[in-house]
Amino acid sequence: MFTPVKTRTTFEEAVQQIADAIRAGDLHIGDRLPSERALAHQMAISRPTLREAVKLLAEAGVIEVKVGPAGGMFVRSDVIPLDLIEERSKLRISEVSGVLEARRLLEPRVAQLAGLYATETDFEGMQKTIDLQRQHADDRERFLQLDLRFHMRIARATQNSTVVALMRFLLERLEIARDMALRDGTYEPQWAIGIHERTLKAIMSGNPDEVDAAMDEHLSFLERIWEQESGRARLRQPPDFLLPRAQRPSR
């Protein structure tokens, strides 16, 4: 009934916030973070605590701290070592089924909305992420982070900050499921690249049915792997609109 209590320290939360911003594509290589004083104020933490977080990220090669008139904290790499997020993923393993359910409820509609409002810049950003995935297909950590970035680009294409915040919340909680999928012998990175290309094509078409079909293919695959590998099948009967398209009753 109960599990060991693990309390996250303030500096660990600061590390996570900065890492998440980089992984989601809010911060890019070369970007300068707010000043130490401003960042500590935004996070409502002390400057020594922030320095501890920045030191850990710097040691991991993610952040570079420069001194002098043009100094500051800069993003050095957009690859976040998995050991910086593994503990948080372990704490969420019991929540994954619920997150997958929430994702099916939300993300297909988000992608359809992106089909209405996406710009050429959004399309170029999605394609660039797919191209990077192709380059790093053999690097699991990098591939996982680019997968997150692709889905966040879809969310940003809705031009709706509330949707972006909701999708970030969901996708950050899917790390353990996506990692399990990449470890599964039936999963091929090239398949993920292919479905991303089909999703982008559907979004560019602006056709809601095409978008729904592409997202259904994507979500169904991860759901099946999660159920097979975790043994956590759904215990309740979902409504028709939460079922994969192939399982929905015909009308």
HELIX and SHEET records of a PDB file:
HELIX    1   1 THR A   10  ARG A   23  1                                  14    
HELIX    2   2 GLU A   36  MET A   43  1                                   8    
HELIX    3   3 ARG A   47  GLU A   59  1                                  13    
HELIX    4   4 LEU A   82  LEU A   84  5                                   3    
HELIX    5   5 GLU A   86  LEU A   91  1                                   6    
HELIX    6   6 ILE A   93  GLU A   95  5                                   3    
HELIX    7   7 VAL A   96  TYR A  117  1                                  22    
HELIX    8   8 GLU A  120  GLN A  135  1                                  16    
HELIX    9   9 ARG A  140  ARG A  156  1                                  17    
HELIX   10  10 SER A  161  GLU A  172  1                                  12    
HELIX   11  11 GLU A  175  ARG A  183  1                                   9    
HELIX   12  12 PRO A  189  SER A  205  1                                  17    
HELIX   13  13 PRO A  208  SER A  230  1                                  23    
HELIX   14  14 ASP A  240  LEU A  242  5                                   3    
HELIX   15  15 ARG A  245  GLN A  247  5                                   3    
SHEET    1   A 2 ILE A  63  LYS A  66  0                                        
SHEET    2   A 2 GLY A  72  VAL A  75 -1                                        
END                                                                             
